[in-house]
Amino acid sequence: MASLFTSLIRRGPQIATGFPVAPTLCGPRVQQPAPDFSGIAVINDTFQNIQLSDFKRKILGFSFLPSRFEGGLGKLRYPLLSDINKEIAKKYDVLLDKEGVALRGMFIIDPNSIALRVIEALRFVEEHGEVCPANWKKGEKTIKPDPKGSQEYFKSVSK
């Protein structure tokens, strides 16, 4: 499978770690509805049809992994969705059309199927070297990542 879908479903908010983030994000837009998808997934050792709407009212984290698995995957603790025709990869703008390969990419969708700002915040940190506080929005104050520099932010918000 050229592109794989893994979902991590929890009742409360979380940040999934260990998944690389695609360098560009042109498909799903932050604070806009996530592109719909559907397909056949392996869930608890059975094949089932799933779609984005199945995860309403849940935080959904998923990633595209451009790898082939020659051997078995073992006992999976999450749904695994095949994107053999690469339609989902195309909707999420991680597909290299010419090469026919999906790039690595991670997406977090909120309970209302809206793409979260996590990607935008990660980009800001990488570009500016400052930390984004909870509920941060582009253009708002950020935190310098050292004890002395961070005091400036905390003094400004505690007034």
N, C-alpha and C positions, 0 to 999 in steps of 0.2 A: 504494500500500500504506500503510495507516494505521499499521502497526507493523512495524518491521524488526528482524531478529535478525542481529547481527554477532558473529562469534566470533573471538577471537584465541587461537590455540593455540600453546603453547610447551612444550618439554620440562621446563623449570625454572620456578620461581615468578617472577612478574613483577607489576608494577602497570601496568595499562593506563591511559594518560593521554589527556586530551582528551575524555573522555566525561562528561557531567553526571550527577550522582547524584540520584536521586529523593529528595524531602524526607521521605518516609515509607517505611517498610519493614514491611509487615504480612503479605505473602504468605510468602516464604521466611524462615525463622527461622535466626538465626546458630547454627552448630553442629548444625543439623538437616538431614535430607535435603532437597535441592532439589526443588521440584515437577517431575515428569516432563513432558516435552513431546515432540512429534513433528510433522513436517510436511515439505513439499517445499521444498528449498533449491537455489539456484544455486551449484554448486561447479565451478570450472574450466570454465565455459561450458556445463555440462550440468545438467539437473534431476535431483536425487537425493532420496530419502527419508532423513531423518536424525531422530535422537532423542537425548535426553540420554545414554542409556547408550552411545552411539557414542563418547563422550568420556571414558569411564572411564579411570583411570590418567593423566589429563592435567589440567592446570589450564585451566579454561575461563572466559573473560571474555566477556560479551555485554551488549549494550545495546538498549534500545527507543528508537527514534527516531520521533517523531510527525510525519513529513514525507512529502510526496508528491514523487515524483521525476518531473518532466515530461519531462526528457530522458534520455539514456542515462547509465549509471553508469560506463562505461568498463570497463577490465580490473580486476576485483575480485581482491584477494589474500586474501580470506577468504570463508567461506560466507555467503550471504545468505538468510535464511529468511523467507518470507511468513507473516504471522499475520492473514490477511484476515478470519477469523471471530473474531479477538481472544481466542481461548481461552488462548493462552500469556500474553498480557497480563493476563488475568483471574487466572490461576494465580499470577503474580508480582506481583499487586496494583498494577499500574500503569495499570489501565483505569478511566476515568471512565465508568461505566455510562450515566448519563443522556445525556452528550454523545456516547458511542460512540467516544471518542478515547483512545489510549494516551498516558500521560505519558512523559517521558524517564526512563530508569532504567538503572542499571548494576549488574550482578551478577557476582560472582566465585565460582566453584564449584571446590572442591578435587578431587584425583584420586579421592576416594571419594564424589563427588557431594554433599558437604556444603557448605553456604553458609559462607563464611569471615567472620571478624570484621572485615574491612576496613571495612565500613560502620559498625559500632559504633565503631571507633576514629576514623573520620572525623567522626562526630557528636560524639564526646567532644572532639576538638580544636576543632571549631567552637564548641561550647558553653562550654568551659573555657579555651581558648587555650593549652593545654599539649600537648606532643608525647607520643605513645605509643611506648614502646620495642618492639623485636622481641619477639614472643611475648606481648605485653601481653594481659591479661584484665581485664575490668571490675572495678574496686575496687582494682587494684594501683597502685603508684606510677607517676607520670608525670614527664616532664622539662619544666622551665620553658624556654621557647625563647630564652634569652639565656645568654651565657657564664658569668656569675656564678651565675644561678639554676640552671643545669644541673649545676653542681658538687655541689649538695645531693643530687641523684639519684645521680650517679656515686659519691659517697662512701658512700652508703647501700648500694649493691649491690656495692661492692668489698671489703666487710668479710668 
